[in-house]
C-alpha cells in the first residue's frame, strides 16, 4: 500500500535494510534475493498506528480486531504459486493479488472455500478479460459483492449489443443496483 511507503530516515540510511514489494516498485513484481520472503505470512501488526487512528476516528474496536484476525493470501509471486495459508472458519480471506485471473484461479477459490471462510475479499480491483470469469465470480456467494470490478473485454464495439443480449438475463441476476 503506497500510503505505508513513508520509511523513517533512520531505516532508509541503514545498510542492512532492503526495500521490496510492489509498493516500492511501482506495482511491478521484482523477486526478492531471498525467495523465502514471499512465503512468509503478512504481519498485520505493522498497521497498529494506522488502526489506532481509525479507533480514534470512531471505528469500532471489534471491527479492528476482526480485521487483524482474518487470513491474507497472495496466490502468485511472479510465476511462483504460493501455498494457501491457514484459514480460520467463519473469518474473512483477503486476497491481494493484482492479477488474479490466471490458469487455475477457480481451483484456488475452491480450496479457499473448503476452509469455510465467512467471505473472500479482494484488496485490489478485479480486472476481467472474460465475461465467463465475471459471471463465475459473481455467482459465488462467498466472494464479496463489494469488490471493485472492471470488465476489459476485447470485443469490437459493434458486437457489444450482441454480447449484452446473449448475457442479459445472467447479468441482471448478478449485477445489483449498487454495482
VEXLUM-368134 format. One record per residue: residue number from 1; x, y, z of N, C-alpha, C in turn; residue in three letters. Coordinates in nm, 2 decimals, decimal comma. Atoms other than C-alpha are relative to their C-alpha. Layout:
! VEXLUM-368134
{NUM {X Y Z} {X Y Z} {X Y Z} ALA}
...
This chain:
! VEXLUM-368134
{1 {0,08 -0,12 0,00} {0,00 0,00 0,00} {0,09 0,12 0,00} UNK}
{2 {-0,08 -0,11 0,02} {0,15 0,32 -0,11} {0,01 0,09 0,12} UNK}
{3 {0,00 -0,10 -0,12} {0,05 0,52 0,20} {0,09 -0,05 0,11} UNK}
{4 {-0,09 0,05 -0,11} {0,28 0,30 0,41} {0,15 0,00 -0,05} UNK}
{5 {-0,13 0,00 0,05} {0,59 0,36 0,20} {0,09 0,12 0,06} UNK}
{6 {-0,07 -0,10 -0,07} {0,69 0,65 0,42} {0,09 -0,06 0,10} UNK}
{7 {-0,09 0,07 -0,09} {1,00 0,50 0,57} {0,08 0,10 0,08} UNK}
{8 {-0,08 -0,10 -0,08} {1,17 0,68 0,86} {0,15 0,00 -0,05} UNK}
{9 {-0,14 -0,03 0,05} {1,51 0,83 0,77} {0,10 -0,10 0,06} UNK}
{10 {-0,09 0,09 -0,06} {1,69 0,61 1,02} {0,01 -0,14 -0,07} UNK}
{11 {0,00 0,13 0,07} {1,58 0,30 0,83} {0,05 0,01 -0,14} UNK}
{12 {-0,05 -0,02 0,14} {1,65 0,45 0,49} {0,15 -0,01 -0,01} UNK}
{13 {-0,14 -0,01 0,00} {2,01 0,50 0,58} {0,07 -0,13 0,04} UNK}
{14 {-0,06 0,12 -0,05} {2,06 0,16 0,74} {0,05 -0,09 -0,11} UNK}
{15 {-0,06 0,08 0,11} {2,29 -0,06 0,53} {-0,06 -0,14 0,00} UNK}
{16 {0,05 0,13 0,00} {2,11 -0,38 0,63} {-0,16 -0,01 -0,03} UNK}
{17 {0,14 -0,01 0,03} {1,76 -0,27 0,52} {-0,02 -0,01 -0,15} UNK}
{18 {0,03 0,02 0,15} {1,63 -0,40 0,18} {-0,15 0,03 -0,02} UNK}
{19 {0,13 -0,03 0,03} {1,32 -0,25 0,03} {-0,05 -0,10 -0,11} UNK}
{20 {0,06 0,09 0,10} {1,09 -0,48 -0,16} {-0,15 0,00 0,01} UNK}
{21 {0,15 0,00 0,01} {0,73 -0,54 -0,26} {-0,04 0,11 -0,10} UNK}
{22 {0,05 -0,08 0,11} {0,52 -0,37 -0,52} {-0,03 0,15 0,05} UNK}
{23 {0,02 -0,14 -0,05} {0,46 -0,06 -0,30} {0,13 0,08 -0,03} UNK}
{24 {-0,13 -0,07 0,02} {0,83 0,02 -0,36} {0,04 -0,01 -0,15} UNK}
{25 {-0,05 0,02 0,14} {0,85 -0,09 -0,73} {-0,11 0,04 -0,10} UNK}
{26 {0,10 -0,05 0,09} {0,56 0,10 -0,88} {-0,10 -0,11 -0,05} UNK}
{27 {0,10 0,11 0,04} {0,33 -0,21 -0,88} {0,06 -0,11 -0,08} UNK}
{28 {-0,06 0,11 0,09} {0,58 -0,43 -1,07} {0,06 -0,10 0,10} UNK}
{29 {-0,07 0,10 -0,09} {0,68 -0,76 -0,90} {0,14 -0,02 -0,04} UNK}
{30 {-0,14 0,03 0,02} {1,05 -0,79 -0,86} {0,04 -0,10 0,11} UNK}
{31 {-0,03 0,10 -0,10} {1,16 -1,11 -0,69} {0,11 0,04 0,10} UNK}
{32 {-0,09 -0,02 -0,11} {1,34 -1,09 -0,36} {0,13 -0,08 -0,02} UNK}
{33 {-0,12 0,08 0,01} {1,70 -1,21 -0,35} {-0,02 -0,13 0,08} UNK}
{34 {0,03 0,11 -0,08} {1,59 -1,44 -0,07} {-0,15 -0,03 -0,03} UNK}
{35 {0,13 0,03 0,04} {1,28 -1,60 -0,22} {-0,09 -0,05 0,11} UNK}
{36 {0,08 0,05 -0,11} {1,16 -1,74 0,12} {-0,08 0,12 0,05} UNK}
{37 {0,08 -0,12 -0,05} {1,04 -1,38 0,20} {-0,14 -0,01 -0,06} UNK}
{38 {0,13 0,01 0,06} {0,75 -1,44 -0,04} {-0,09 -0,11 0,07} UNK}
{39 {0,08 0,11 -0,06} {0,64 -1,75 0,16} {-0,03 0,04 0,15} UNK}
{40 {0,04 -0,04 -0,14} {0,61 -1,56 0,50} {-0,14 0,06 0,00} UNK}
{41 {0,14 -0,05 -0,02} {0,27 -1,47 0,63} {0,01 0,15 0,03} UNK}
{42 {0,00 -0,14 -0,03} {0,19 -1,10 0,64} {-0,02 0,03 0,15} UNK}
{43 {0,01 -0,04 -0,14} {0,23 -0,93 0,98} {-0,09 0,12 0,00} UNK}
{44 {0,10 -0,11 0,00} {-0,08 -0,72 1,03} {0,03 0,11 0,11} UNK}
{45 {-0,03 -0,10 -0,11} {0,06 -0,55 1,34} {0,08 0,12 -0,04} UNK}
{46 {-0,07 -0,12 0,05} {0,26 -0,31 1,12} {-0,10 0,11 -0,02} UNK}
{47 {0,10 -0,11 0,01} {-0,07 -0,13 1,09} {-0,06 0,05 0,13} UNK}
{48 {0,05 -0,04 -0,13} {-0,11 -0,07 1,46} {-0,03 0,15 0,01} UNK}
{49 {0,02 -0,15 -0,01} {-0,06 0,31 1,44} {-0,12 0,04 -0,09} UNK}
{50 {0,11 -0,03 0,09} {-0,30 0,33 1,14} {-0,13 -0,04 0,06} UNK}
{51 {0,13 0,04 -0,06} {-0,56 0,13 1,33} {-0,03 0,08 0,12} UNK}
{52 {0,03 -0,09 -0,12} {-0,52 0,34 1,64} {-0,06 0,13 -0,05} UNK}
{53 {0,06 -0,12 0,06} {-0,60 0,64 1,42} {-0,15 -0,03 -0,03} UNK}
{54 {0,14 0,04 0,03} {-0,91 0,46 1,30} {-0,09 -0,01 0,12} UNK}
{55 {0,07 0,01 -0,12} {-1,01 0,38 1,65} {-0,04 0,13 0,06} UNK}
{56 {0,02 -0,13 -0,05} {-0,98 0,74 1,75} {-0,11 0,07 -0,09} UNK}
{57 {0,09 -0,05 0,09} {-1,18 0,83 1,44} {-0,14 -0,06 0,01} UNK}
{58 {0,13 0,05 -0,02} {-1,47 0,62 1,56} {-0,03 -0,14 -0,05} UNK}
{59 {0,02 0,14 0,05} {-1,42 0,27 1,40} {-0,01 -0,08 0,13} UNK}
{60 {0,03 0,09 -0,11} {-1,55 0,01 1,64} {0,12 -0,09 0,03} UNK}
{61 {-0,12 0,08 -0,04} {-1,27 -0,18 1,83} {-0,02 -0,15 -0,05} UNK}
{62 {0,04 0,14 0,04} {-1,45 -0,51 1,74} {0,04 -0,02 -0,15} UNK}
{63 {-0,03 0,01 0,14} {-1,41 -0,43 1,37} {0,15 -0,01 -0,03} UNK}
{64 {-0,14 0,01 0,01} {-1,04 -0,37 1,41} {0,05 -0,13 0,04} UNK}
{65 {-0,05 0,14 -0,03} {-0,99 -0,70 1,59} {-0,04 -0,10 -0,10} UNK}
{66 {0,03 0,09 0,11} {-1,18 -0,88 1,32} {0,09 0,02 -0,12} UNK}
{67 {-0,09 -0,02 0,11} {-0,96 -0,72 1,06} {0,14 -0,07 0,03} UNK}
{68 {-0,13 0,06 -0,03} {-0,64 -0,84 1,24} {-0,01 -0,15 0,01} UNK}
{69 {0,02 0,15 -0,02} {-0,79 -1,19 1,29} {-0,03 -0,07 -0,13} UNK}
{70 {0,04 0,06 0,13} {-0,86 -1,26 0,92} {0,13 -0,07 -0,06} UNK}
{71 {-0,11 0,06 0,07} {-0,64 -1,45 0,67} {0,03 0,08 -0,12} UNK}
{72 {-0,05 -0,08 0,11} {-0,44 -1,29 0,40} {0,08 -0,09 -0,10} UNK}
{73 {-0,06 0,09 0,09} {-0,33 -1,46 0,08} {0,04 0,07 -0,13} UNK}
{74 {-0,04 -0,04 0,14} {-0,13 -1,38 -0,23} {0,03 -0,13 -0,07} UNK}
{75 {0,00 0,12 0,08} {-0,16 -1,65 -0,49} {0,13 -0,02 -0,07} UNK}
{76 {-0,12 0,00 0,08} {0,14 -1,56 -0,70} {0,11 0,10 0,04} UNK}
{77 {-0,11 -0,09 -0,01} {0,48 -1,41 -0,65} {0,08 -0,02 -0,13} UNK}
{78 {-0,05 0,02 0,13} {0,58 -1,36 -1,01} {-0,06 -0,12 -0,06} UNK}
{79 {0,05 0,13 0,05} {0,54 -1,71 -1,16} {-0,01 -0,11 0,10} UNK}
{80 {0,00 0,10 -0,11} {0,57 -1,89 -0,83} {-0,14 0,00 0,07} UNK}
{81 {0,13 0,02 -0,07} {0,24 -2,03 -0,68} {0,03 -0,01 0,15} UNK}
{82 {-0,03 0,01 -0,14} {0,24 -1,97 -0,31} {-0,11 -0,09 0,07} UNK}
{83 {0,10 0,09 -0,07} {0,08 -2,21 -0,06} {-0,11 0,07 0,07} UNK}
{84 {0,12 -0,06 -0,07} {-0,26 -2,14 0,09} {0,03 0,01 0,15} UNK}
{85 {-0,03 -0,01 -0,15} {-0,22 -2,01 0,45} {-0,12 -0,07 0,08} UNK}
{86 {0,10 0,05 -0,09} {-0,42 -2,14 0,74} {-0,12 0,10 0,00} UNK}
{87 {0,11 -0,09 0,01} {-0,77 -2,00 0,71} {-0,10 -0,04 0,11} UNK}
{88 {0,10 0,02 -0,11} {-1,00 -1,97 1,02} {-0,14 -0,01 -0,06} UNK}
{89 {0,14 0,01 0,04} {-1,35 -2,09 0,97} {-0,08 0,12 0,05} UNK}
{90 {0,09 -0,11 -0,03} {-1,60 -1,81 0,96} {0,07 0,13 0,01} UNK}
{91 {-0,07 -0,12 0,01} {-1,33 -1,55 0,91} {0,02 0,04 -0,15} UNK}
{92 {-0,02 -0,04 0,14} {-1,26 -1,34 0,60} {0,13 -0,04 -0,05} UNK}
{93 {-0,13 0,03 0,07} {-0,99 -1,42 0,35} {0,02 0,12 -0,09} UNK}
{94 {-0,03 -0,11 0,09} {-0,83 -1,12 0,18} {0,11 -0,04 -0,10} UNK}
{95 {-0,09 0,04 0,11} {-0,66 -1,19 -0,15} {0,06 0,13 -0,06} UNK}
{96 {-0,06 -0,12 0,04} {-0,41 -0,93 -0,25} {0,09 -0,01 -0,13} UNK}
{97 {-0,06 0,01 0,13} {-0,30 -1,04 -0,60} {-0,06 0,11 -0,08} UNK}
{98 {0,05 -0,10 0,09} {-0,33 -0,77 -0,86} {-0,05 -0,06 -0,13} UNK}
{99 {0,03 0,07 0,12} {-0,36 -1,02 -1,14} {-0,05 -0,14 0,04} UNK}
{100 {0,05 0,13 -0,06} {-0,58 -1,30 -1,00} {-0,04 -0,10 -0,11} UNK}
{101 {0,06 0,09 0,10} {-0,73 -1,45 -1,32} {0,11 -0,06 -0,09} UNK}
{102 {-0,10 0,08 0,07} {-0,45 -1,69 -1,42} {-0,06 -0,14 -0,01} UNK}
{103 {0,04 0,14 0,01} {-0,49 -2,05 -1,52} {0,00 -0,06 0,15} UNK}
{104 {0,02 0,06 -0,13} {-0,62 -2,24 -1,21} {-0,06 0,08 0,11} UNK}
{105 {0,06 -0,09 -0,10} {-0,78 -1,95 -1,03} {-0,12 -0,06 0,07} UNK}
{106 {0,12 0,07 -0,06} {-1,10 -2,15 -0,98} {0,03 -0,10 0,10} UNK}
{107 {-0,05 0,10 -0,10} {-0,91 -2,43 -0,81} {0,04 0,07 0,13} UNK}
{108 {-0,04 -0,07 -0,12} {-0,77 -2,17 -0,57} {-0,12 0,04 0,08} UNK}
{109 {0,12 -0,04 -0,07} {-1,11 -2,04 -0,49} {-0,07 -0,12 0,07} UNK}
{110 {0,06 0,12 -0,05} {-1,24 -2,39 -0,44} {0,08 -0,05 0,13} UNK}
{111 {-0,08 0,04 -0,12} {-0,95 -2,47 -0,19} {-0,03 0,10 0,11} UNK}
{112 {0,04 -0,10 -0,11} {-1,03 -2,15 0,00} {-0,14 -0,03 0,05} UNK}
{113 {0,14 0,02 -0,04} {-1,40 -2,23 0,01} {-0,01 -0,12 0,09} UNK}
{114 {0,00 0,13 -0,08} {-1,33 -2,58 0,15} {0,04 0,03 0,15} UNK}
{115 {-0,04 -0,03 -0,14} {-1,19 -2,40 0,46} {-0,11 0,08 0,07} UNK}
{116 {0,12 -0,07 -0,06} {-1,53 -2,23 0,52} {0,02 0,14 0,05} UNK}
{117 {-0,01 -0,14 -0,05} {-1,44 -1,86 0,54} {-0,13 0,06 0,00} UNK}
{118 {0,12 -0,07 0,01} {-1,71 -1,61 0,60} {-0,02 0,07 -0,13} UNK}
{119 {0,00 -0,06 0,13} {-1,62 -1,43 0,28} {0,14 0,01 -0,06} UNK}
{120 {-0,12 -0,02 0,07} {-1,35 -1,38 0,02} {0,00 0,14 -0,06} UNK}
{121 {0,00 -0,13 0,05} {-1,25 -1,03 -0,05} {0,14 0,03 -0,07} UNK}
{122 {-0,12 -0,04 0,07} {-1,00 -0,88 -0,29} {0,04 0,14 0,03} UNK}
{123 {-0,05 -0,13 -0,04} {-0,79 -0,59 -0,19} {0,01 0,10 -0,12} UNK}
{124 {-0,01 -0,08 0,13} {-0,73 -0,47 -0,55} {-0,12 -0,02 -0,09} UNK}
{125 {0,11 0,02 0,10} {-0,99 -0,42 -0,82} {0,02 -0,12 -0,08} UNK}
{126 {0,00 0,12 0,09} {-1,07 -0,73 -1,02} {-0,01 0,04 -0,14} UNK}
{127 {0,00 -0,04 0,15} {-0,99 -0,69 -1,39} {-0,04 -0,13 -0,07} UNK}
{128 {0,05 0,12 0,07} {-1,19 -0,93 -1,60} {0,02 0,02 -0,15} UNK}
{129 {-0,01 0,00 0,14} {-1,10 -1,01 -1,96} {-0,09 -0,10 -0,07} UNK}
{130 {0,10 0,10 0,05} {-1,36 -1,28 -1,99} {-0,13 0,02 0,08} UNK}
{131 {0,13 -0,01 -0,06} {-1,73 -1,24 -1,92} {-0,03 -0,12 0,08} UNK}
{132 {0,02 0,12 -0,07} {-1,74 -1,60 -1,81} {0,06 0,00 0,14} UNK}
{133 {-0,06 -0,02 -0,13} {-1,49 -1,52 -1,53} {-0,08 0,09 0,09} UNK}
{134 {0,08 -0,09 -0,07} {-1,70 -1,23 -1,42} {-0,13 -0,07 0,06} UNK}
{135 {0,12 0,07 -0,04} {-2,02 -1,44 -1,41} {0,03 -0,11 0,11} UNK}
{136 {-0,03 0,10 -0,09} {-1,85 -1,72 -1,23} {0,03 0,06 0,14} UNK}
{137 {-0,03 -0,07 -0,12} {-1,72 -1,49 -0,96} {-0,13 0,05 0,07} UNK}
{138 {0,12 -0,07 -0,05} {-2,05 -1,30 -0,92} {-0,10 -0,11 0,05} UNK}
{139 {0,09 0,10 -0,04} {-2,24 -1,63 -0,89} {0,05 -0,07 0,13} UNK}
{140 {-0,05 0,06 -0,12} {-2,02 -1,74 -0,60} {-0,04 0,08 0,13} UNK}
{141 {0,05 -0,08 -0,12} {-2,19 -1,63 -0,27} {0,11 0,03 0,10} UNK}
{142 {-0,10 -0,03 -0,10} {-1,87 -1,64 -0,07} {0,09 0,12 -0,04} UNK}
{143 {-0,08 -0,11 0,05} {-1,69 -1,38 -0,29} {-0,08 0,13 0,02} UNK}
{144 {0,07 -0,12 -0,04} {-1,78 -1,04 -0,15} {-0,04 0,08 -0,13} UNK}
{145 {0,06 -0,08 0,11} {-2,01 -0,83 -0,38} {0,06 0,13 -0,01} UNK}
{146 {-0,05 -0,14 0,00} {-1,83 -0,51 -0,28} {0,13 0,01 -0,07} UNK}
{147 {-0,13 -0,01 0,07} {-1,51 -0,60 -0,47} {-0,02 0,09 -0,13} UNK}
{148 {0,00 -0,08 0,12} {-1,44 -0,34 -0,74} {0,03 -0,09 -0,12} UNK}
{149 {-0,02 0,08 0,11} {-1,46 -0,49 -1,08} {0,00 0,08 -0,13} UNK}
{150 {-0,01 -0,06 0,13} {-1,36 -0,38 -1,43} {-0,01 -0,10 -0,11} UNK}
{151 {0,01 0,09 0,11} {-1,47 -0,55 -1,74} {0,08 0,06 -0,11} UNK}
{152 {-0,09 -0,04 0,11} {-1,20 -0,52 -2,00} {-0,01 -0,11 -0,11} UNK}
{153 {0,03 0,10 0,10} {-1,35 -0,73 -2,28} {0,05 0,05 -0,13} UNK}
{154 {-0,06 -0,04 0,13} {-1,15 -0,73 -2,60} {-0,10 -0,05 -0,11} UNK}
{155 {0,09 0,03 0,11} {-1,45 -0,73 -2,84} {-0,02 0,13 -0,07} UNK}
{156 {0,03 -0,12 0,08} {-1,53 -0,49 -3,12} {-0,13 0,07 0,06} UNK}
{157 {0,11 -0,08 -0,05} {-1,77 -0,21 -3,01} {-0,13 -0,04 -0,06} UNK}
{158 {0,12 0,03 0,07} {-2,02 -0,31 -3,27} {-0,06 -0,13 0,05} UNK}
{159 {0,05 0,13 -0,05} {-2,05 -0,66 -3,11} {-0,05 0,01 0,15} UNK}
{160 {0,04 -0,02 -0,14} {-2,13 -0,52 -2,76} {-0,15 -0,03 0,01} UNK}
{161 {0,14 0,03 -0,01} {-2,51 -0,53 -2,82} {-0,03 -0,15 -0,01} UNK}
{162 {0,02 0,14 0,01} {-2,49 -0,89 -2,92} {0,04 -0,07 0,13} UNK}
{163 {-0,05 0,06 -0,13} {-2,29 -0,98 -2,61} {-0,10 0,03 0,11} UNK}
{164 {0,10 -0,04 -0,10} {-2,53 -0,79 -2,39} {-0,13 -0,08 -0,01} UNK}
{165 {0,12 0,08 0,02} {-2,83 -0,96 -2,54} {0,02 -0,14 0,04} UNK}
{166 {-0,03 0,14 -0,03} {-2,67 -1,30 -2,51} {0,00 -0,02 0,16} UNK}
{167 {-0,02 0,02 -0,14} {-2,58 -1,25 -2,14} {-0,10 0,08 0,09} UNK}
{168 {0,09 -0,09 -0,07} {-2,87 -1,01 -2,04} {-0,05 -0,06 0,13} UNK}
{169 {0,06 0,05 -0,12} {-3,05 -1,24 -1,80} {0,10 -0,04 0,11} UNK}
{170 {-0,11 0,03 -0,09} {-2,73 -1,37 -1,64} {0,06 0,12 0,07} UNK}
{171 {-0,05 -0,12 -0,06} {-2,60 -1,02 -1,59} {-0,10 0,07 0,09} UNK}
{172 {0,10 -0,05 -0,09} {-2,93 -0,90 -1,45} {-0,01 -0,07 0,13} UNK}
{173 {0,00 0,08 -0,12} {-2,91 -1,18 -1,20} {0,11 0,03 0,10} UNK}
{174 {-0,11 -0,02 -0,08} {-2,57 -1,09 -1,07} {0,04 0,14 0,03} UNK}
{175 {-0,03 -0,14 -0,02} {-2,55 -0,71 -1,10} {-0,11 0,06 0,08} UNK}
{176 {0,10 -0,07 -0,09} {-2,72 -0,52 -0,82} {-0,01 0,15 -0,04} UNK}
{177 {0,01 -0,15 0,02} {-2,84 -0,16 -0,82} {0,12 0,08 0,05} UNK}
{178 {-0,12 -0,07 -0,05} {-2,53 -0,07 -0,62} {0,13 -0,03 -0,07} UNK}
{179 {-0,12 0,04 0,08} {-2,29 -0,23 -0,87} {0,04 0,11 -0,09} UNK}
